[in-house]
Amino acid sequence: MSDFSNGSVFKLSAIHPQEIGPAVAPLMIQGEQIVACFKAMRDFVVFTDKRLIAVNVQGMTGKKRDFTSLPYSKVQAFSIETAGTFDLDAELDLWFSGLGKVRLEFKGDADIRQLGQMIATYVL
């Protein structure tokens, strides 16, 4: 499972779903749709209409990957923090039942408000 205790590992930038969609397609259920994708150096996160899939790319070749599926149905609370003048990163915190807090950090150009609205749509 991905280590979510160190949010600074994830400095995510938005990418087009076609870039990483094929990597998570085998995990998706019928009718599940990709909503947004973000990538760090090697790791990436996919938001679908049902869950968050965090992919931790491991090893020197990157062929080994850890896929962590976090269903929105287990989200108890969430918060967003927008980027500021001096703090250029935005943050999304999600509290999952049985797991605790998951923090994702995004580069300032990510539309964190839209992401928060999308999470609210599936959680509330």
PyMOL commands that set and color helices and strands:
alter all, ss='L'
color gray80, all
select helices_A, chain A and resi 7-9+17-27+72-74+112-123
alter helices_A, ss='H'
color red, helices_A
select strands_A, chain A and resi 11-15+34-39+44-48+51-58+64-71+75-81+90-96+100-106
alter strands_A, ss='S'
color yellow, strands_A
deselect
rebuild
show_as cartoon
